[in-house]
Amino acid sequence: MAAVPEDPFRKTRSSQMTAEWSRFASEAAARSPSRHSRPTRSRTTSRQPSYPSSFTTERNRSLDGLRGVAVLLTFLVHYAGTYMATFRGGNPNVIAWAGWRQPFDEVLYWLFHSHHGVYLFFLLSGFLIARIASSEGFSYARFVRNRIIRIYPAFLLALALCLATGPLLGIPLPSLRDFVFNLLFLNGVPALGVQGIVFNNVSWSLFYEMVFYLSFPLVLTIGRRLALPAIAATVLAGVVFAYGPGLAGMYFEFFVFLFAGAIVGLLSPSGLRTVAASFPDAVVLLLYCIATSMMTTGYLNTAQFVWLFAGLGALLLCKAVDGDGGLARALAWRPLAALGRISYSFYLLHSAALVALFALWWHLAIPALGDVVNVVYLGIIGFAGAVGVSSASFQLVEQFYFRQRQVVPVSTAFSVDASAEGAA
């Protein structure tokens, strides 16, 4: 434990930071749904376009790595945002880029504005659900059962932890209505006015996931009956789901990401390879950096960014699935892929780790090192704590599902567990 000069107000500040985190997290979650302001694959001489008979049972580590990137971005959003709201004199949910003058604050704000980590999760889920729902022998009843078994154990564990921890920090228990609606992920519908349970506010995104799980197989079925190609039915449904509720004043534009991922999942292997080969890695990364930076600095609004990022995310998916090139190999880096494996538990529990970090901030900080070094050093500690608790959760309530290994064809050389999607 670092030696810190005696501070008679330390306990008061710790409780204030916990309260500040609570307030910030609640505001961030409330804004999230409605913001407007592998190993390297060996080369082969032939790649069979048919599946599932031509794929292997090896996981696509590039997709796991992309999950790792997504959850790392999500961690940075909440860590940087909480630090700014606590120590830098303003809430980044309220103060835009132009209101932060110091370079250190601008970097923190750029990290805070990495909400596209959740968008990557949506794209990944859309892609993999499309592969499952379009596979031979698909059973809707078995699929829904598997989704419930996949999603709820880790969610319930995180929910119980948050409910048990809240009163210890002076946070009242939710009302019965809010508790029941949170169980159904209806905190993801702003119009209902459901309060997210503190430290578990991130579950708003599970509303989008569950609605997509339940509806996308029906979209394909209805499309077949209307003699619509699968991709055409997906595009039409995506527009309806994202913008239809707008007629009633509700905002669900983030469905665009799920349906964009599903379009990639419905591409033929040859079509997917063509898309991946048409865009050099450097171009994809450059476009990614330009788009996210323009959103951060206010040159793009949310509506514009949603469509632009959906296209860029689709390119990233094609690159990861195809597996060729330096970008796919970088995503397959073992530590990043390992983080991706526990990304669902990490997503649900990283907020609890951050609460503990900020509660202990005055005990761990080393003032002589300065703000920048302390932010990096304590951020690493918070991240390590989140990895630890997430790994325990994965072993306790997720690993059993991964043992029911159901392989989903992802490409002609790699596959992925059906249990791996839905981690947002």
N, C-alpha and C positions, 0 to 999 in steps of 0.2 A: 504494500500500500504506500502511495506517495506521501511524503511529508508535506503538509500544507500548513501555512501560518494559521494560528488560532483565529477563528472568525466567530464572534458571538452571535452572528445572525445566520450561521450556516444552516441550522435546522429550519429556520423560517424560509430561507432561500430554497432549500431542497423541496419543501412542501409547495412553495410557490412555483418551482419549476415543474413539479408533477402536475399541479393544477393548470399551468400554462400548456404543458404537453397535451393534457386532456382537452383543453379548449381548442388548441390548434388542430388536434387530430379530428375532433368533431366537426370543425369547420371544413377541414380538408375533405373528410368523407362526405359531408353534405354537398360540397362543390363537385366532387369527382363525377357523379353521374350527370351533372347539369352545368358544366363549366362553359361559359361563352366568353368573357372579357378577353471419338471412334477410332477408332484407329484409322489411319489413312488407308483408303481403299486401294488395293492393288489394281493395276490396269489390266483389263481383259480385252481379248480380241473381238468378243461379241457380247452384247448386252441384250438379253431377251426382253421383248416388250410385254410379255404376258405375265400376269400375276394372279393368284398367289403362288403358282407352282415354281416360279423362277427366283424367289427371294430366299435369303438365308435367315437364320434366327438371330443374327447379330444385331444389337441395338445400333441405331443411328446416333452416335455421340454428338454429332453436330446439332441435332435438334435438342438434345439435353443441354448442350452448351448455350443454345439460344434461350432456353428457359433460365439458365443461370444468369445470363445477361439481363433478362427481364426482371428477375427478382432482385438482382443487385441494384438496378435502377430504382425499383420500388423502395428499397432500403434507403437509398440516397435521398429520395424525395422526402421521406419522413424525418430522417436524421438532420438534413440541412434545414428543412423547414422549421423543425422544432428548435434548433439552435438559433436560427435567425429570430424567431418569435420570442425566445427567452433572453438572448444576449445582445442582439444587434438592433434593438429598438423599433422593431416593426414586424408585422405579420405578412409574409410573402403571399398569403392568400388574398391580401387586400392591396398591398403596395406593389405596383408593377415594376418592371425592369428599370424604367427611367427614374424611379424614386430611390435607387440604390447607387450611391456615388463612389464608394470605395471599391477598388479592384477585388478585395477579399469578399465583399458582399456580393459583387457581380458573379463571382465564381460560385458562391453558395446558392445564389438565386438560379443560376444555370443548372446546378445539380438538383435543386428543388423542383425545377420545371421538367424533370425527367418522367413525367406521368406516362410517357409512351411505353414504359415497362409493362404496364397493365395491358396496353393495346397489343403488345407482342404476345402476351398470354392469350388474348382473345383470338388472334390470328392462328396461333398454334392449335388451340382447341377446335376452331372451325375446320382447319385442315384435317386433323385426326378424326374428328367425328364424321366428316364427309367420307373418309376412307373406310371407317367402320360401317356406316349406314349404306354405302354402295357396294359392300362386299357380298359375295355369294353366301347364302344361308343365313342372312341377317334376320334376327328375331327382335321385334320391337320390345316385347315384354322382357326378354332376357337383357336387352340393352338398358332399359330403364332401371331394372333391378341392379345391374352392375354400376350404373351411374350413381345410384343412391348409396350403394355400399362403398363406392370409391370416394364420394364427396363427404358424407356425413360423419364418419368416425373422427377424422382429424378436425373437422369443424366443431364437433361437440366437445372434443377435448380442449380446444382453444377457447371455446365459449365458457366452459366450466372454469378454466384457469382465470379468465377475465372476470367472471362473476365473483370468484373467490378473492381475487386481488383487489377489486374495486373498493369494497368497504374498508379495507386496511389503509387505503389512501384517502379516505374521506369521500369517496364517490358513492352516491346512493344506488341501490339496486334498481333496475328498470321496472317499469310498470308491467303488469301481466300482459297487457295488450302489446307493448313493445317487445317483450320477451317472446311471445308466440309469433309475432310477425317477423322477428329476427330469425327464428327457427325456419321460417319459410323464405328467408332472404328478401322480404319485402321492404327492408330498409334501403334497397336499391331502387325504389320507386319514390322519388321526391314528393310527388303529388299526394302520397298517403300520409306524409308527415310522421313517418316512423323514425324514432331516434335510434341510431346505431348504438350498440353496446360498447362503451368506452374500451379502448385497446383492441376491440374486435371490429372496428368500423370498416376495415378493408373487405368485410364480407359482402358489401354492396355489389361487388362485381359478380358474386355467385348468382345473383338474380339473373343477370344476362346469360351466364353459363347454363343454368338450369332451364331457362326458357328455350334456349337454343337446343339443348339436348332433347327436350321433349318434342320440339316442333320440327327440327330439320328432317328427320326420317319421314315425317308426314308430308313435308314439302316435296321430297323426291317421289313419294307415292302419288300425290295429287298431280305432279308434273307428268308422271308416266300415264296416268289416266287421261290427261288432256293432250297426250302426244307431244309434250314439250321436251326438248333436250334437257338433260340434268342441269347443265350450266345456265341455260336460259331460265329455268324454273328457280334456280338459286339467285340469280340476279334480280328477278322480279320479286321474290320473297324478301330479299335483303332490303330493297327499296320500301316495301310495304312495312316491314318490321321497324325499320329505322325512322321512317317519316310518317307512316300512317297515324301513330299516336299523337303526332303534332296537331292533328285536327281537333284533338281534345285538350290541347295545351300541355302535353307531356313530351319530354325529351328523351329519346332512345336512340340517338344517332350512333352510339357505340356499337350497335348491332352491325354496322357496316364492316367492322373488323372481323367479326365472326363469319359473316357470309363471304368476305373477301378471302379468308383462309379456306373456306369450303370450296371456293372456285378453284384454288390451287390443288386442293385434295381431289377434285374431279378431273383434273388434267390427265391425259395419258402419259405414260413414262416418256415417250418421245417428245410430246408437247412440253412437258416440264423441263426436259433437258435442253430443248430449243430456247426456252425463255432464259434458263440459267446461263447458257452459252452466249446469249445476245448482249449481256451486260457484264463488262469486266468488273472484277471485284473492286478496283479502285473507284470506278464510277459509282457503284452502289454505295460505298462508304462515303464518298463525297456528297452525293445527293442526300444521304441520311443526315450527315452533319449540317448541311445547308438548311434542310427542312426543319430539323429540330431547333436550330439556332434562330431561324426566322420566327418560329412559334414563340420561343423564349423571349425574344426582344420585341415582340408585338407586331411584327410585320405580317403575320398570318393570324386570323382568328380561328376558333376551334372548328367551325364548319369547314373552312378551307383545309385545315391541317388534317382533319379526319380522312378526307379523300386522298390527299397527297400521301399520308403515312400508310393508308391501306395499300396503295400501290407499291410503296417502298417495302412494306412488310411482306407483301406477296413475293417480291423479288428476293428478299432475304430467305424466305421459306424455300423458294426454288433452289437457291444456292446451297442451303443446308441439306436439303433432301438429295440433290444431285451428288453432293459430296466431293466434287472436284474443285481444285483451286485453293489458294491460300486462305481465303475467308472461311471456307468450310473446315479446313484443318485447324485454324485458330479457334473456331467454335468448339471443336472436338478436344481441345486442351483438357486433360484429365481433371484438374481441380475445378474448372468451369463446368464440365459435364457432371461432376459429382455434386456440385451445388444445384444443378438442374434436377438431379434425381430427388432431392429433398425440397424442391422449390415450393410445393404446395404447403407443407408444414411451415416452411420459412415464411411464406407469404402471410399465413395466418398468425404466426407467433412473433415475428420480428418486432412488432409494436410493444409487446410485453417486455422484450429485452431492452428496448429503448427507454421504456418507463423506468426500469431498474437502473439503467445507465445514468439518466438525468437525475434520479433520486440520489445517486451516489456521486454525482459530479464533483461536489466540493471536497469529497474524500479522495478522489482519484486525480483531479487536476493538479498540474505542476505549474503554478503561476509564472515562475521564472522562465519557462519555455516560450511563453507568448501564446496568443490566440491561435495562430495558424497551426503550430506544432501540436497544441492541445486538441484542436479539432481533429487532426489526422490521427493522433495517438488514441484518443478516446473513441473515435469512430471505429478504429480497428478493434478495440476492446468490445464495443457494442456489437459489431459484426460477428466477432468470435462467439460472443454469448448467444446471439441469434442462431448461429450455426449449431452450437451445442444443444440448445433446447429443441431445435428443429430436427436434429439427428435423433434425439431421444423420441420425439413424437413420431418420426418416420418408422422407427423400429417398433414402437408400441402399437400404432394404429394404422399404419400404411403398408408395412412390409408384408403382412399376411395377404393383402390383395395382390401384390406383385408376384406372389408365389403361384397364383392362378394365372399363369402366363398365357395370355391370348395374343398371338402375334398378328399385327396388322401390317399389310404390305405398304411400305413407304416408297421404296424404289426397287429396282431390279437387283440391287446389291445389298440393301440394308432394310431392316424392319424395325418396328417399335412395339412395345407392349401396349395393348389396349388400355392397360391400367395407367399408362403414363400421361394421358391427356387429362384435360380438365383441372389443371393445377393453378388456376387463377381464382 
